[in-house]
Amino acid sequence: MPRFVADENFNGAVVRGLLRRRSTLDLVRVQDSDLSGISDPDLLAWAAREQRVVLTHDVTTLRQFAEDRICAGLPMPGVFEVGEHLSIREAIEDLVLIAECSQEGEWEGQVRFLPLR
């Protein structure tokens, strides 16, 4: 099962719903850690060191920084961009599916957009 980090602006209701559905999910919220205020490039570097897939709503800047890491040959354990228009329920369902059906490292070098359907 992949490990996750939710960036600073990620919807807290989605995080709470994920943890209610899968209490064993290994998910760190940036604002609950010493990472609060971290830049996108530094978050991606930290996520790579910790082998955590990044969850974000930031489709404008984080994606470019992730792609820059991939092009530079740097580790990038994956990013899931969760569209703001996606309902909380749909976001939770898609992320639970990803967590349950993925292996650690499976999303290396990938930027994906939710919804999955």
Steps between C-alpha positions, in 0.01 A plus 500: 500500500641840408573762763358849449558863586219755462630843407419803709181598316357152457137470610491391865159338454651264242786414736261434791278286278798300375618431853149403609475251213857369539638572846822317410573735209843659537420864424682811620336842480751777435323739738519243783876465469815708501454532122245778532584783259732284288541591132373263231851397384605433859182302566570283196859445614378404849234270352766331287727443802205363700357308203159666533255572221383863506130586512418850379234726354776720352478435127689816406843488662564167672457306175775701330741447790423126493563485125826694549616235750412222255687672214803553725506128583420566865279266699133601502273247673184626333242776517123475496328823408148495641273734307319757714176417317517139620267428791653402832338157472642441152847614604495267799379205291768551234779543755391194700503300176850626421621421850353150504594397147847651469839387613760728652704655219238435233439869431868598472548771239129548435262793535138387489174689515185396687229401435620165374188450289 
